[in-house]
Amino acid sequence: MRKFILDVNPSNEELIEKIKCSSPGEIASGVKLARKAFKVWSKTPLKKRIALFKKIAKDLNNEKKSIGRLITKEMGKVYRSAVGECEGTAYAIEENIKLAEKASETEIFKDGPLVTEVHHIPIGVVAVITPWNFPVGMPESLLSPAILMGNTVVFKPSENTPLTGKAIYDIFNRHLPKGVINLLQGAEEVGEALLSSDIDMVSFVGSQAVGKKIMEACSKKLNRLVLELGGKDPMIVLKDADLDKAVNYAVNGSLRNSGQVCVSVERIYVDQSIFSKFEKMVLDKVKTYRVGDGFDDVDMGPVVSESQRNHVLTQIEDAKRKGAKVLFGGSAMERKGFFIEPTVISNLNHKHDIMITETFGPVICLQKVKNAEEAIEKANDSSFGLGATVWTKNSEKGRKIAEQIDSGMIGVNQGIGGVTGTPWVGIKQSGFGYLGSVEGVRQFSVPKKISYKK
């Protein structure tokens, strides 16, 4: 097991800090502390848990600028977006409080003299393993429901954003009793050791490949799981779409956070009758994008690491070799840092890896289709099923097409975001369990049934 991880600024490749990895003894100690704390925390009234979480939300909002600076330094996000992530996460805590209140309610069922109470009880010690692309928002989406429902956690943030993870831990730990949240630092070896420790559940946000490894590891003890995995989100643009709105979404949805979003637009299927016009409009908009250090006045920063940049560039080169046309960008930028030019690729099909495998980079992929039926077929030709969007001026037609798409979250003439309190959910190999709703919060509990006659 390695002893240190190197926290590197992706904008200039300079070392931020050398971070000590948690040792096997520290991993065991963190789990032991969580196990001990669970005995008291699981019996702590929800009202008291909520009061502590309101303080956590307030502190997170108060510290949004300093944590935002950490985010930008560690993973390159544009600073205003990093601060916005902190603000949004403070709000998300308040929303998770409301969901937990509903999720914790005892349900009463009656059938004549027979009464059954269904209680939702905590599971135990939850391992929370999170990614770097939203290093505040993603941890909160797992930590808050887990802890509010009465569990204790052992938290391992991404090795790419250890200081942001520590900042989140410090805020939670400032208000929660000792042992309710415990921090581990390190890369895959620390994660593997945590998975084989005395835990009861794993909640993970990250790649499909790592999710499968976690599921395999958890099979040995039948640990409960919530996995929010990757996506390869399709966008369908029909011939009657509002092109201004569709183009705006296509570009921003592909390039936001340098394309490092699980619901990024990763493949765009455009009706052949409007393809040339759509392609030109996309190019015109992409050419306005400013790329640079996230602290500067830019639209897009670097990707998180050299390995991530190499993955994206390898996909672009593979597409070029197999006949795709790079219309804009397509290369690493000639400067320090892990920058990639905003890229537009056309003449694509499903023989290209970039249309099949998650990219997680600033690439806009365009494929021409004959009609809506072919677009639906291509959209569903994937092992992923996280998000998707449909663009047409006929909203009823769009809704009917959405029903035919194999994704958990579909937007018609908009992104995949829905009404507050609805689930964040992927189907197929994009997830196991889900978040963001009453039933999502209940993933961090088990039902306990008590029946009697009156």
C-alpha positions, 0 to 999 in steps of 0.5 A: 500500500502506497504511503502518500498521494500527490495532490496536483493542480491540473491548471499548472501541474504544480504539487499542492500537497503530499497527502499521507494515505491512511494505513491499515491500522487507521482504516480499522480504527476508523471503522471501529470508531464508527461501529462504536458511535453507531450504538448511540447515534442510531438511537439519537432522535431525528429532531436532534440529528436535523438540528446538527445538519442545519448547522452543517449547511450554514457553515458550508454556505459560510465557507463557500469561497474558501472551499471553492478555491480548494475545488478549483486548485485541486480539480480545475473547475471554474471558480464561480462554478465551484462556489456555486457547487458549495451553495447548491450543496448547502441547499441540498442538505436542507432538502435531504433533511425534508426527505429524511423526515418523510423517510423516517416516518413509521407506516401503519397498515390495518386489516381488520383487527391486524395492525402492522407497523413498518419502521425504517431503521438504520443499517450500521456503518456505511462506507462512503466513497466519492469522486472528484468531479463534484467533490462537495456535492457528491459526498453530501448526496451520500453522507447526508441521507446516510447519517440522517437515517441514523447510520455512521460513516467512514468517508474516503474522498477521491485521491484527486481532491483530498483537501476538499474532502478534508474540508467537508469532513471538518464541517460535518465532524465539527457538529456531529458526535465523535465517530459518526463521520470518519475520514480516510485518505488514499487511492484504490488500495485504501478503498479496497481495504475499506471494502474488506473491513467490518462495514455494513453498506457501501455507497459509491459514486464513480465509474461503471468499472469500479462499481462492478469491482465494489459489487463483487467485493460486497458479495462476500458478506452481502453488504448493502449497496447504493452505486451511482455510476457513469453515463453516456447520455444521448441527445436526440435532436428532431427536425422540428427542434428549436435549434437555438435552444438545442445548440445551446444545450448541446454545447454547454451540456457537453463542455460544462465542467470540461465534460466531467459530469456523469450526465454530460451530453456524450453523443448527439443524434441529429435528424439528417434534414437539419444536420448541416445547420445544427453542425455549423451552429455548434461550431460557431458557439464552441469557437466562443469558449474561453479555456484557461485556469479556473481562477481566470475569466474563462468558460472551461478549465482543464481536465482533472489529471494527465491520465484523464486527458490521455483517455480523452485524447486516445478516444479522439485519435481512435475516432480519427483513425476510423473515419470521423472528422474533427471539425474543431479542437481535438488536441492537448493545448500547448501550455502547462496543465492538463488542458484539452481544446473544446472539440467537435467531432462529426461523421461518427457511428457506433464503430467509434469507441467515443460513441460507446465508452464514457468520455468524461471530457470536453468533446461534442460528438455528432451523428446523423440519423434518418429519423426519430426511430433510428435516433431511439435505436442508437440512443438505446444501443448502450450499456449505460442508462443514466440520462437523455434528452429529446428536442422537438417543438412537439412536446407530446411527441417528445414525451412519447419518445422519452418513454421509449428511451432506456434511461432513468432520467429524461428531459424533453426540451430541457436537461434531466433535472426534475422536481425537487424530491424526485429520484436521481436514478440510472438504469441498466449499468448506470446504477444500483439503487438511487438517491434524491427522493424519499425512497432514495433516502430509505436506501440507507435504512431497512424496513422492520415490520411489527404486527399485532392484533388490537 
